[in-house]
Structures are given as C-alpha cells and as structure tokens.
C-alpha cells in the first residue's frame, strides 16, 4: 500500500492487517487497519503509531512523504498496544521534539514503556497547539474505551482524529466510507460499537452532547481502525447516538445451546410464537455463531431469550462463556426470558435468569424447562411463551 493524502497536507500512513481474526475475544474475520496520520506544516506531526508487528509498514509510508527524523511531534491519542506498540521504536527513529498525550496517557505510557528520557508533555482537555497554519485542539475522552483516550481536532481542516471511536475492524484497500459498500461498513461499525463500546454508552451520550455544545464543524472523521468518514458523517454520528440510548428495536433474539436437540426444539417453538405476533425474531445457535456476532444482534434487539440444557448442575460451556462476555458489556433496557431441557437437576434456567437479573433485564417469563424430550403439548407451551414475549416487545417498543 501507499500513503494517501486525505486532506490538504494530512496523510494516512497506517497499516492494514489482512490476517488478524481475533481481537481479545472479538472475531475480526474482515481483518483490521491500524491508522496513523501524518500532518505536514511548519511543524510535522505524527498522530499515533501502529501495532508493533506492522511498524515497517508505518515507516515505509512515512518515508514516502518525509524523512522520519524530520518529524517534530508525536501525538499519542491512545496507548493501547494496537496503536502504541511501535512507539518505542518510532521514538528512537524520529527523536521527536515533543510527545503530546493526555494526563492519563502520560501515566499509561510510563506504565507500559518505562521511558527514561522521552520528551513527554501532557495536555489538558481543550488545550491547543499550533503546527503553523494548522491548529490541533485536544479533547479528552476518558474511558472510550481506555482511561487515556483522546481526540485530536484539526480546526482549520475540520478533521476529527477520533482514536477508537467511529472505527471498524475492516481491512480494505479503500480508505474512505464512500468507496466501500455502505451496508457492510455500517454492519462492521455496529459490531465494533457492540463489542467495544456498549459498556461506555452513558459516556458516549455525554461526549456527543459536548461536541454538539462546542459547535465543532466536522468535515471528516479519521478513526484509528477501518475507513475514514467523509460522506456519511451525519449517519455514523446518528448511529452512535441511537446505539448509546440502548432502546432496542421491535426485534427478539432466541439464543441457545443444546446437547441432544431438545433445547433446540424448544427454541424453534418459541421463535415460532414470537414470529406469530409480528415481531422480527432471529434464532441463534451458539455452536455456530461467534459471541461477538451475537452481541452485534443484541445491540439493536429488545428481547434476549436464552436457552440451554443443564450440564453438571450448571450451563453448557458455550452459554456460560457467552453470558460472561455479555455481562462485561452490560447491555441495558432489554427484555429477558430463559428456557431449557434437563435430565435430572435442571439448574440452567435458574442460572440464566440470575445472570439476566444481574444485568437488570426485565424478566417477563419465570422460565420454562422440560425433562428430556419435549412433547407436542410442551412445544405448544413454548409457542405460547413466544407469543407472550413478542407481545411484551410490542408493548415496550411502543411506550
């Protein structure tokens, strides 16, 4: 690949990771990018670096534009290793005049790299620095999604370098949102939000309100992963606003794991009942669907219905693992219900309900369980349960 001018004297110099398939438990079957940006002015500034394994791509792209030793400033918006892994080597190569970061970033750099003589300078929220004709405005965004997160806004160019916000794990030779399939782009953006940012939705609501209050004009959003937004900026900001509300659409998910297909029979019957109310429903088998793809569906669903057989007085491992993953992301404003088959003890339904209660789901059904193989009458009871869940979805989405 080559470096690319994205706006006047602002260049993408990052790296594309075509092969990564896992990001701490999140499936990245589309790969990802590690975006870094070089700004040429009276002072030359590099915004973020890349994962250490891709440092040579970064160096190659910079050398197409400038001798790395001519770079004056390094700006570290985020210290997570996919953006700062190459930082020690780049500091040695560039020998920058200054390294700017947030106060929390300063702490994180010291704790990650233990530098002895780096020219580190912590900036305050709202502080600006001049590169010459361009001004960089720093906006601290703590816990989106690390304590040190920070935006850099290039005022004259109206470019927001947004760190991990508005990103996607999406490897492509195209650099802009209007050069790729929009529906696929939004699917990957939703997946990123669902699996990285759902937990921080209250902070995102506050950040979006703050940006609106500041009246920032944004012609381009340049995130640290995926493609750059220049044509669908209003769409992605509105999507973040919607997702951060956790309202859920008129949609239900029936998510299950099964041992000898008895729980699967129940899942299909419950799905039928929900569908009979006119509510959109999706049947998800955890044996064939990655947890991060399930969470993408959870993002926009109103009801989460969990089914699992009992194993060793507990849940099957896939359901237990999924619940641990979902609990960590803390989706809110969901309807919940549980079901499952059992042989002699039957604790799984109680455990799934307890997990959803912990997440403050609205449990609309006490739980349905049948011993061994459900009969036709049992399955009809599952259909009726599905109808009640569907009606609850309709009621709550119309409020």
Secondary structure, 3 states (H helix, E strand, C coil): CCCEEEECCEEECCEEECCCCEECCEECCCCEEECCEEECCCCCEEECCCCHHHHHHHHHHHHCCCCHHHCCEEEECCCCHHHHCCHHHHHHHHCCCEEEEEHHHHHHHHHHHCCCCCCEEEECCCCEEECCCCEEEEEECCCCCCCCCEEEEECCCCEEECCCCCCCCCCCCCCEHHHCCHHHHHHHHHHHHHHHHHHHHHHHHHHHHHHHHHCCCCCEEECCCCCEECCCHHHHHHHHHHHHHCCCCCEEEEEEECCCCHHHHHHHHHHHHHHHCCCEEEEEECCCCCHHHHHHHHHHCCEEEEEECEECCEECHHHHHHHHHHHHHCCCCCEEEEEEEECCCCCHHHHHHHHHHHCCCEECCCCEEEECCCCHHHHHHHHHHHHHHHHHHHHHHHC
